[in-house]
């Protein structure tokens, strides 16, 4: 296996090792790289969505609706839960997406206090294009990793994330 080119994290670990040799900085070996990778992935994701005139928050709401299957709708409160947002923040996002003609609102016939949010035809088409763009971007970003490396990384990250719950 060929030696890896040192990166930013190698440099900062070397600096800490020189300045504070008594500290165990090995945790930063992973954490700092995950943070750097997250920034890189977000930039690429934003670029893929920007080409379609979408921001990530818009995609999050639209894709939550699209993943439900026909008729692509959810109560606004459940949509807020799916997106990890307050109902007030979700209302603001729904307003903006409705102005763009990507979602519509209707009273829930089973609960008049509840509002159903649904993808419009334009919203569904845009979301379908966006998920395809995200998948292409993800594949391009991960192309340097072999299948086993991807699986190991996904497994380790899943384990890390689940440790917080």
HELIX and SHEET records of a PDB file:
HELIX    1   1 UNK A    8  UNK A   19  1                                  12    
HELIX    2   2 UNK A   26  UNK A   50  1                                  25    
HELIX    3   3 UNK A   56  UNK A   66  1                                  11    
HELIX    4   4 UNK A   76  UNK A   82  1                                   7    
HELIX    5   5 UNK A   87  UNK A   99  1                                  13    
HELIX    6   6 UNK A  121  UNK A  142  1                                  22    
HELIX    7   7 UNK A  147  UNK A  162  1                                  16    
SHEET    1   A 3 UNK A  73  UNK A  75  0                                        
SHEET    2   A 3 UNK A 111  UNK A 119 -1                                        
SHEET    3   A 3 UNK A 103  UNK A 108 -1                                        
END                                                                             
